[in-house]
Amino acid sequence: MTTERRLGLGVQLLSVLVAALVAYFTTQASIQSEIAEIRATQVSQFGEVLRRLGTMQDDIRELRAR
């Protein structure tokens, strides 16, 4: 195998590795984005639950006061 052929194969291998790394990090960024979105939704839902519990406590206090 000639030096030029080896160099060509090395360049091809390097370009495949770079493409794989780009795909990997792009996928990782996408996954991290999804996780952040899920966490934000969970925090929002938890806040809503706390708000509803507060409303229920107010209702109970009001009923007791009657």
N, C-alpha and C positions, 0 to 999 in steps of 0.2 A: 504494500500500500504506500502510495507516495505521500510526501509531506503535505502537498496541497490537498489531497483527499482527506488526510487526517485533520487538517485545519478546518476544512469544510464541515466534516462531521462534528468537530468540536464546537463550531459556531452554531450548527443546528441543535446540538444538545444544549448548549447554553441558552438559546432562544426558547427551547421547550421548557427548560427550568424556570426561566424568567416568566413565561406565560403561566406556568403552574403556580408560581409564587403570587403573581398578580391575582389570579383566580382565587387562591386561598385567602389572601388578605381582603379581597373584595367580599368574599363570602363571610369572613369573620366580622367585617364591618357591618354587613347586613344583619347578621345574627345579633350583634351587640345593639343595633338600632331597634330590632324587634324586642329584645329584652328590656330596653329602656322604655319602650312604649307600653309593654305589659306592666312594668313596675309603676309607671305613671297612672295607668288605669286602676291598678290595685290601690294606690294611695288615694285616688279620687273616690273610689268605691268605699274605702274605709272611712274617709271623711264623711261621706253620705250616711253611713251606718251610725257614726258618732252623732251626727246632727239629728237623725231620727230618734236615737236613744235619748238625747236631750229633750226632744219634743215629747216623747213618751213620759219622761220624768216630770216634765211640767204638767202634763195632763193628769198624772197620778196625784201630784201635789194639789192641783185644782180640785180633783174629785174628793180628796181627803178633807180639804178645807170646807166643803159643803156640808 
